[in-house]
Amino acid sequence: MKIFKVGLVGVTGYTGMELARLLASHPRMKLEMACSRTESGLRLGEFYPFLEGLPGSDVVISIFDAKEAARRCDLVFLAVPHGKAMEMAGELLEAGTRVIDLSADFRLRDVNVYEDWYVPHTRRELLPEAVYGLPELYAAETAKARLVANPGCYPSSAILGLYAAFKHGLISPDHIVIDSKSGTSGAGRKPVVPSLFCEVYDTFRAYGLGKHRHTPEIEQEYSRAAGCDVRVSFNPHLVPMVRGILS
């Protein structure tokens, strides 16, 4: 059984932290490299004491270098913000390693839609080969892909909840309302006032109504399932818990 050597760029964020935890117990993946500009030089077990003694805990955090990552790793995960991931992914692919991008940079097939919601895309040429990495829908394509776009959190819950109904024509594509509740860890580690404990505790708040960036991702997959253009009303809420989503 082949063991895949993997790298993780952006190990100090919440996404990177959770992925490091999963890799520590994965039977076919070995964490070979962990990257963070702010914490380079530390052992991973020092930065995350809960990993101490587990596989990967002795990896020394380093600054990202695409050629070095490709030399040491079969696969690299990118847990960095949108806009940064697209360039890193391009460098890694050119250096000869596979990429799973956890940002939004390769999730949307239409570059114009991406740029309407995010930033200018500097690696447009890679979009046609990127596979939307929802294994319940695209397992075969994901297994063969050089570049996998990890789905967003809200979209995963919403797409899987209605995909079969769209696929088999069991519901009308009109007037779809998605009501979602999320814990605060989804906002990441950056200190933002609406995500602070005192702002979230004992309250329930809708946000991003009519303008949430996950909307086009949901509509993209619903439209593919239904075979027609689908538009939705997506209504996310922040609730006083650390993690989890209910849609």
N, C-alpha and C positions, 0 to 999 in steps of 0.2 A: 504494500500500500504506500503510494507516494505521499510524502510530507511536503507541503508547500511552504516555502520560506516567504514571509510577508513583511511588508513595511507599513508603518502607520504614520502619516504626516498630520500634525495637529493633535498630538496625543494629550494635550493639557486641557482641552475643552470637554464639555459634558459628553459629547458624541465620542470623542477620542477615548475618554475614560471608560465608557461603557463598552466600546469595541475592544479595548485592552483587556477588560475583564472577560469578555467572551472568548477572545483568542487564547487566554491563559488555560482554558479548559477544552479547547477545540482539538479533536483527535487527529485532524489532518492538516493543521496549520501551526507553524512555529513563528512566533514574533521575532524577527531578525533585526529589525531596525525601527526606532521610534524617533520622530523628529518634532522639535519645537525650538523656535529661536529664543524664547524667553527663559527656558529651563534647560538649555543644553549643558551637558557635563554631569547632570545628576543621573544616578541609576533610577530606573523606572520604579523599583521597589521603594526607593527613598521618597519619590514624589507621591506615589500611591502606596501607603503602608499596607493596605488590604491585599496588595499583590505580592508582598514579601514572601519569598519561599516558593512561589508558583512559577511555572514556566514563563520566561520572558522578563522576570523581575530584575535580572542582572543586566538587561540591555541598557546601555548608556545612551541617554537622550542626546541627539545630535542635531545640527542644522541641516536642513534639506539640501541634498545635492542629487539631481536626477540621475546622473551617470553612475554615482556610487550606489544609489538605490537600485538601479537596474542591474548592476553587477552582482549585488547581494541577494536580490529578491525576485521571486517568480511573479509576485503580485503586490501592488501597493494600494492601500486605502488612503483616500484623501478626505480628511475631516477638517477642512478649512472653509472659509466663507466663499460664497459665490463671487465670481470675478477673479479670485485668485486661483481657484481650482482649475479653470480651463487652461491656463498657461502651464501649470504644473503637469496636468494630464498630457498635454501636447509634448512636453519635454520627456516625460517618462515613456510614452509610446514611441517616440523617435529613438529613444535609447534602448528599446527592445523589451520592455516589461508590460504586463497587463495592469489595468487600472480599474478600481471601483471608486467612483466619485460619490461622496455623500452630500455634496452641495447640490444646488439646483441647476448647475451650468449645462448639463446635458440631458435633462429630463424632458424638455419641450422640443418636439420635432420641428416646429416652425420657428426659425430664428427671429422673425419679426415679432411673433408673440413673446418670445423670451425678452427681446429688447424693449418691448412695451412695458414689461413688468419689472425688469431687472436693470442690466447695464449693457453697453455695447459688447457683442460677442466677438472675441479675437481669434477664436478657433472654429469658425464656421465649417471648415472642411471636415471636421471630425463628427459633426452631428449625424450624418447619414449612417454611420456605423455604430453609434451609441445605442445600446439596448436598454430599454426601461426595465430595471431589475426587480420586477415584482414576480417572484418565482411561481406563484399560483397561476399566472397568465403567460409568462415568457421563460419558463424553465429551460427549454431546449436552446433558445437563442442565447440566454445568459451563459449557459455552459460553454459555448463556443466563442463568446465575445472577447475582443481585446479591451473594450471600454464599456463598462456597465454604469448606468446612472441609477444610483440608489433612490427609491421613491421617497417622497416627503412623508411626514408622519400623518398629518390630517388626510392627505390623499389615500394613503394605504387603507385607512379605516373606511373612508367613504367609497372608494372604488370597489373594494372587496364586498362591501355591504350590498351593492346594487348591480354589480357586473352581470351576474347570471340572469337577473330579471331583464336587463337591457338586451343581453345576448339572445335570449329566447322570446323576446317580444312580449313579455308579461306585463309591462307597464308602459305608459305613455311617456315619451321623452320631454313632454312639456310640463312646466311648473314644478320642477324638482327642487325641494328645499332640504338642505343639509344643515342640521343643528348639531354642532360639535362642542365638546367641553374638553379642555386640556389642563394638565398640571403645568407648573411654572418652569420646570427644567427645560422645556422645549424652547424657551427664549435664550438659552445658553448662559454662559458665565459672566458675560459683560454686564456691569452694574447699570441697569436701566430702572428708573424710578417706578414705573408701573409694575415691575416684577419683584420689587423689594418685599420682604416679609410683611411689614406694616401696611403696605398697600394691598396685598393679596389676602391676608388673613381675615377671615370672617366676612368675606364679600364674594360677589359673583358678577363678573363684568364681561360684556360683549365688546369686541374690538375688531378693527379691520373690516367692518361691514361694507360690502360692495367693492372692496379694494384689496382683498387678501391675496397674496402672491400664489397661494396654492390653488386658487380657483381655476386658472387655465390648465393646470396639471390634471385636475379632476375632470374637467370638460373634455380634455384630449382623449382620455381613456374611455369615458362614457360614450363619446362620439364614435370611437372605433368599435365599441361593442354594439351600439345601436345601429350603426351603418348610416347615420344621419347626424346633422349638427345638433349638439345638445348644449344648452346653457342652463346654469343652475344658480340658485340663491344660496350662497355659502355663508353660514353665520357662526363664526368661532367665538368661544367664550373662555375666559381664564377663571379657573376655580381654585380654591385654597387647598391644593395638594401638590406634592412634589412632581409626580410623574403619572403617566397614563392618559388615555384618550377614550372618550365615549362619544360616538357619532350616531 
